[in-house]
Amino acid sequence: MQTSPQTCPDQSSPAVQAAIVRLRAEAEHLRRAAASHAVVDQAIGVLIAAGRLTPEQGWQVLRGVSQHRNVKLRRVAELVVGWGSGGQLPPDITTWIRVGIQRAAVTGDGPPGT
């Protein structure tokens, strides 16, 4: 359905301007959330490959590092993805990743066939 210029709301009205601002903020929030989700998924993949973990274990390791080091999950994920591409991890993050992988191995809840 097309609208004619006579039926379009006045874009200069305060209500329309407020709606535009709100929708732009919401769109930006969704863009950031999608980017954050992607980097977290990539980091879980790196942990799965490096530690022979299940996806759930990879998530638990990533989350545990974030909580124990009091570093935002997205930042830990960015560091892990960088590490997976040949970069370096800060020593404290490396330690917590090793601890998490070892804990996953001790629980006996490893990937199928291990």
Secondary structure, DSSP 8 states (H G I E B T S, - for coil): ----TTTS--TTSHHHHHHHHHHHHHHHHHHHHHHHHHHHHHHHHHHHHHHT--HHHHHHHHHHHHHHHT--HHHHHHHHHHHHTT----HHHHHHHHHHHHHHHHTT---TT-
